């Protein structure tokens, strides 16, 4: 599912551009890396990263945190190989 399909059509003129999606993906992967440095398990790192990316999406679009987090989950992001 594309991020533009996961958030309300009224946000950002009905579209979330590729730049916004890349920002969300970057926030997710950065949070994964930071959690790995702290020795957090991959599962908990993923949870933290989804929350961080959701908070970014919420801030960028104005949608509620829970909706933004659901939109991030719909992106099906996963840690990059070698992140442990």
Backbone bond lengths (Angstrom), bond angles and torsions (degrees), N, CA, C in turn:
res aa  C-N    CA-C-N  psi(-1)  N-CA   C-N-CA  omega(-1)  CA-C   N-CA-C  phi
1 X - - - 1.443 - - 1.523 108.42 -
2 X 1.299 116.29 134.00 1.449 121.22 177.96 1.511 110.47 -79.30
3 X 1.331 116.05 151.03 1.459 119.56 -179.85 1.516 110.42 -59.74
4 X 1.325 118.15 -33.84 1.458 120.41 179.86 1.527 111.11 -66.61
5 X 1.327 117.84 -22.66 1.456 120.94 176.68 1.523 111.02 -85.80
6 X 1.319 118.17 -22.32 1.455 121.99 -173.67 1.522 113.23 -87.34
7 X 1.331 118.26 -19.68 1.456 119.93 179.84 1.524 108.82 -107.83
8 X 1.317 117.12 159.80 1.460 120.06 -179.31 1.522 111.90 -55.83
9 X 1.321 116.45 142.37 1.466 121.57 -177.26 1.526 111.67 -65.13
10 X 1.320 117.97 -19.36 1.454 120.68 -178.40 1.522 112.78 -76.21
11 X 1.315 117.69 -15.42 1.456 120.34 -176.83 1.526 110.07 -81.39
12 X 1.294 115.89 141.49 1.468 123.47 175.38 1.521 111.61 52.35
13 X 1.326 115.72 41.37 1.464 119.31 178.06 1.509 112.51 67.84
14 X 1.326 117.93 20.77 1.454 121.21 179.28 1.516 113.50 91.24
15 X 1.318 117.57 -5.74 1.466 120.01 -177.43 1.517 110.78 -135.53
16 X 1.301 115.51 143.45 1.466 120.56 168.47 1.516 104.82 -111.71
17 X 1.293 116.21 120.45 1.458 119.49 -173.36 1.527 112.48 -76.24
18 X 1.302 114.16 171.18 1.466 121.18 -178.13 1.522 111.69 -61.22
19 X 1.315 117.51 -32.42 1.455 121.04 179.54 1.523 110.86 -64.00
20 X 1.328 116.76 -42.67 1.470 120.61 178.13 1.513 110.61 -63.49
21 X 1.317 116.42 -42.71 1.467 119.69 178.52 1.529 110.42 -60.97
22 X 1.325 117.07 -43.29 1.462 120.32 178.60 1.525 111.62 -63.20
23 X 1.322 117.08 -37.57 1.468 120.45 177.58 1.525 110.41 -63.17
24 X 1.318 116.43 -40.47 1.461 121.04 179.41 1.529 110.12 -66.48
25 X 1.327 116.44 -44.91 1.467 120.09 178.06 1.527 110.78 -62.42
26 X 1.322 117.31 -42.02 1.472 120.66 178.62 1.529 111.37 -62.64
27 X 1.323 116.81 -42.64 1.465 120.30 178.72 1.522 110.12 -62.06
28 X 1.320 116.78 -41.37 1.461 121.30 178.81 1.529 110.26 -60.84
29 X 1.326 117.05 -52.56 1.467 120.57 -175.79 1.533 112.02 -68.20
30 X 1.316 117.29 -33.47 1.466 119.66 176.30 1.526 110.31 -65.49
31 X 1.320 117.08 -41.55 1.470 120.28 178.45 1.529 110.82 -65.02
32 X 1.323 117.43 -36.74 1.466 121.36 176.65 1.530 109.59 -60.87
33 X 1.329 116.13 -47.57 1.460 120.66 -178.51 1.524 111.56 -63.06
34 X 1.327 117.17 -42.44 1.459 120.57 179.76 1.529 111.00 -64.27
35 X 1.327 116.33 -39.78 1.464 119.95 178.72 1.528 110.71 -67.14
36 X 1.322 117.20 -38.04 1.464 121.19 179.47 1.527 110.59 -62.57
37 X 1.323 116.57 -40.21 1.457 121.06 178.47 1.525 110.46 -61.93
38 X 1.327 116.72 -34.75 1.468 121.31 179.01 1.521 112.38 -80.72
39 X 1.330 118.05 -3.40 1.452 121.69 178.26 1.524 114.15 81.74
40 X 1.314 116.91 19.49 1.464 122.14 179.38 1.527 108.86 -73.70
41 X 1.331 116.81 143.48 1.468 120.02 177.93 1.524 109.86 -61.10
42 X 1.322 116.63 156.19 1.453 121.47 -178.48 1.531 111.59 -61.19
43 X 1.329 117.19 -37.45 1.468 120.36 178.42 1.526 110.83 -63.96
44 X 1.323 116.62 -47.76 1.466 119.47 179.57 1.523 111.60 -68.53
45 X 1.323 117.18 -33.46 1.463 120.49 175.62 1.520 110.03 -62.91
46 X 1.326 116.72 -41.59 1.468 121.41 178.20 1.530 110.05 -61.79
47 X 1.323 116.78 -44.22 1.463 120.40 179.52 1.528 110.92 -61.82
48 X 1.317 116.34 -44.71 1.465 120.59 178.06 1.523 110.87 -61.56
49 X 1.320 116.07 -41.43 1.461 120.93 -177.36 1.531 111.66 -67.35
50 X 1.321 116.66 -39.99 1.467 120.11 177.05 1.530 109.67 -62.73
51 X 1.313 116.53 -41.33 1.462 120.23 178.55 1.528 110.65 -63.96
52 X 1.318 116.77 -45.00 1.470 120.78 -179.88 1.529 111.15 -62.31
53 X 1.310 117.01 -45.69 1.463 120.97 179.85 1.527 110.47 -66.08
54 X 1.320 116.96 -36.85 1.460 120.79 176.86 1.515 112.17 -64.16
55 X 1.328 115.81 -40.04 1.464 119.85 178.05 1.530 110.73 -64.02
56 X 1.321 116.39 -39.05 1.464 120.05 177.29 1.523 110.12 -63.64
57 X 1.330 116.79 -48.22 1.461 120.20 -179.65 1.528 110.69 -60.28
58 X 1.309 116.92 -40.85 1.460 121.16 177.99 1.527 110.48 -60.93
59 X 1.320 116.13 -44.54 1.463 120.41 -179.86 1.528 111.89 -65.42
60 X 1.314 116.44 -36.82 1.468 120.48 -177.52 1.521 112.71 -75.23
61 X 1.325 116.69 -33.58 1.465 120.15 -172.02 1.516 114.76 -109.93
62 X 1.340 116.63 -21.74 1.448 119.76 -178.12 1.519 114.11 86.63
63 X 1.331 117.29 2.42 1.463 118.32 177.75 1.522 109.46 -77.35
64 X 1.319 116.31 159.44 1.459 120.68 -177.70 1.526 110.78 -63.87
65 X 1.332 115.13 153.44 1.461 121.33 -176.37 1.525 112.69 -56.39
66 X 1.324 117.53 -45.10 1.465 120.04 -178.33 1.527 111.69 -63.71
67 X 1.323 117.07 -40.25 1.461 120.78 177.84 1.524 110.95 -66.71
68 X 1.323 115.62 -39.92 1.465 119.60 178.96 1.521 110.59 -65.56
69 X 1.325 117.07 -41.67 1.459 120.70 178.95 1.531 110.27 -63.67
70 X 1.322 116.79 -40.88 1.467 120.51 177.56 1.528 111.04 -62.60
71 X 1.325 116.10 -37.63 1.464 120.22 177.95 1.523 110.74 -64.87
72 X 1.320 116.88 -39.17 1.472 121.02 178.08 1.524 109.76 -66.86
73 X 1.317 117.43 -43.54 1.471 121.00 177.63 1.531 109.70 -57.52
74 X 1.326 116.37 -39.74 1.465 121.04 -179.30 1.530 112.39 -64.05
75 X 1.326 117.06 -21.05 1.465 120.36 177.20 1.523 111.92 -72.08
76 X 1.335 115.90 -17.15 1.467 121.43 177.93 1.534 111.94 58.66
77 X 1.319 116.06 42.89 1.460 120.92 178.49 1.519 110.19 -72.25
78 X 1.295 116.23 145.52 1.464 122.83 179.07 1.517 108.50 -137.28
79 X 1.334 116.96 153.14 1.465 120.05 176.39 1.531 111.10 -57.65
80 X 1.305 116.01 146.48 1.462 120.96 177.37 1.523 109.31 -69.23
81 X 1.306 116.62 151.58 1.468 121.13 177.49 1.523 109.70 -58.18
82 X 1.308 116.10 138.54 1.454 121.16 179.53 1.509 113.98 89.00
83 X 1.347 117.04 0.00 1.465 120.59 177.29 1.513 107.66 -89.37
84 X 1.307 116.45 100.90 1.461 120.72 -179.84 1.499 110.93 -151.72
